[in-house]
Amino acid sequence: MHEQLINPTINKFKTEFKSEPEHIFLSPGRINIIGEHVDYSDGFVLPAAIDKYICFAVRKAPQTNLCTIVAKDLGEDYTFDVTMEIKPVQQMWMNYILGVFSQLQKPENKFCGMEIVFSSTIPMGAGLSSSAALECGFAYILNELFDLQISKKDIAVIGQKSEHSFVGVQCGIMDQFASVFGKEDKVIMLDCNSLEHQYFDADLKGYSLLLFDSCVKHTHLTSGYNERRKDVENGKKVLWKNFPETEKFRDFTLAMLDMVKEEMGSISYKRCLYLLKEIYRVEMAAKAISEGDIEYLGTLLTETHAGLSTEFEVSCNELDFLVENALLQKGVLGARIMGGGFGGCSINLIQENKAEEVIRIISEKYLENFNIQMKVYHVKISDGIKEYTNEYII
Ligand code: GAF
């Protein structure tokens, strides 16, 4: 990590600002074992932070009101005045940051200038939540540098709101929560309604979770993510109109859903059907992990893929191909598209000693069919955002 990420970020800081950074922060991406699209529907999710990070090298610049942010990997930078009104800008990456700053720009928070360089090992557009790592990383930095006393939960919520208001993606809370609350070797079982959560040991008993990147890039602003959310909101309206006593979306039953099928229309019906089944699957998956029933966990992952592909309709040919072919291989217990969909990675539950063979076969087939070289990520479940305090090795 030093060679690849931390040292180059520090070196860039030195050349840009002719000084040493005062702090280094690491903000991780995430995987999600199961529970897709249910984070905006009172569902449960099972994500975990991973050892792919955005690294921020940071220095306060008290002599000025200017905050300069250098996006090393993009070769771009942006400067804003911390005392001026903040509005969305053309550079999309900067909106994740400005959306956070605008929420914290209050009379009681006294900011000064800052110098920041960031660089990342989280592939962009691969469904590993580089955007949540950026938003929450920046909120975390402000909290530390200016002693804002924001709770970890609020850091996640501020990150999510930044996406809603400055980026235009109506995302749920899962990605931000995982980036902030991740714990080494633990999976988070998060209730997206109350934000109560518990940690599970990520012991997969000789199996591992491998990510196959389809290299089909997507962004939730244009992918159909917001549209799916609208379909779901329409469905919810009909459900609550007919069953006003129901407290949470997850309390609706499939029988109730069937009773309002006509009124809801086929699209919203399919979306809600997927969601109610997925919420149940997550509870079953948490039970399977805690009981060590890895085979059943695999079955649930594969069922999720079928739901995402046919009911929620967020897959694509490339991902269906990766999943279907992975499932044909010995040692693969389950596979599915991971994250919001429309591209990005599949997550595969594979027997550790069969992994190399599966990778070889799937890579070859994928290249042959789509002329795309699939990428493979072996990820380790890791801690959430933190300041990196080891002595910097340059
Ligand atoms: C994206 C969103 F940002 C999350 O909130 C979540 O809805 C996910 O897609 C699908 O589970 O990553």
Residues whose N, C-alpha, C, O or C-beta is under 5 A from the ligand:
A	BS01	GAF	G35 E36 H37 V38 D39 C171 G172 I173 M174 D175 G339 G340
